[in-house]
Structures are given as structure tokens and as C-alpha cells.
């Protein structure tokens, strides 16, 4: 799932590793605790597969404007010498490749990868999908939840004590709420999604 999330963010434009981590935490709650120790191996894996490419970006040394005083000019010169003596570390900028974009879209719409956890991530990236694929994702998840309803113990089962009954009721309520939520999403998608196109404004710039 981390690979999919990274490709989704990079499909919107090139970014540094630190920026990617910030956006993962901000956009995907299920990946909120991801660390650099997970992100960089994932980026290296994506780069090795040809899905991601990198460039080295060297920070430019800012030139201070003239101060008009001799002491100010000397201070500015000392500051520039100090920075130069320490060196300027370059940073990797990651961008998605055409191969990576193809892989991203294939993973995003893969019906064999459906499960509760990946659904949340894929739905959060649904703006990258074609309208028909978005609708299909929602409908498949709804069908899964309807199927789960048959596995929930009936709340009037005499064999359940009050604790087990409480859990069954909680699960049943949660599934019903999720189905109702998906019904609203599906209706909105059928009404508005058909005329919407995936957002490619930034994607094209990263090609």
C-alpha cells in the first residue's frame, strides 16, 4: 500500500522524501505513522523497478542584499564563507515515470486487490481514476459489505450473552452505516462523476 500511496503523490508532481512523508501523514490517515525508514526503501524499490526516477537538487546559496555599511558587508562575507566551508548537501527529488504511472493506474483499479484497508487508500486517490473505474470500486466494496452482513451473528440469538450481543450489534451498525455511506457516494458518482475527468494538471508536468 505504501508503494501505491507514493506513486499517487508523485503522480501530482516531483517531490522530496521529506515532502512525501508530510503529505502521507496529512492525506492518508492509515499511513500516518510511516517513517523515513519505510519511505526511502520503498522509493529505492520503485526506482529500481523503473517506476520512479530521481534527480539531485543542490540548494542555491542566497545572496544577501547590500547593507550599506562596512560592518554589515563583512558579516555577510563571513556568513557566505561559513556556509561554503560546510558544503551544500544536495537532495534527491523523486518523480514518477511513464512506467510508474502505468503501474500506479493498474494497481489503483485492480479488482483483485479489494479489501477494507486498501479501499480507503484507493478511494482517497480516486481522482486519478476514470469515472467508470471509480464507480466500479465503490460498487465492489458495497457488494463486499452486503456479503459480510450474512456473517454477523443475529443479535436476537439466545446463545449470545450480553457482551457478545453488544459486539454483534456494533458490527452490524457499522456495516449498515458503511453501506449507507457508499450508497451516497455511488449516487453522487452516478449523478456527477460521469462528466468528471481525472485531474491531470500536475501529472503532465511530471512526465
Beta strands, then each sheet from edge to edge (+ up, - down):
strand 1: 15-16
strand 2: 52-58
strand 3: 90-96
sheet 1: 1+ 3- 2+
end
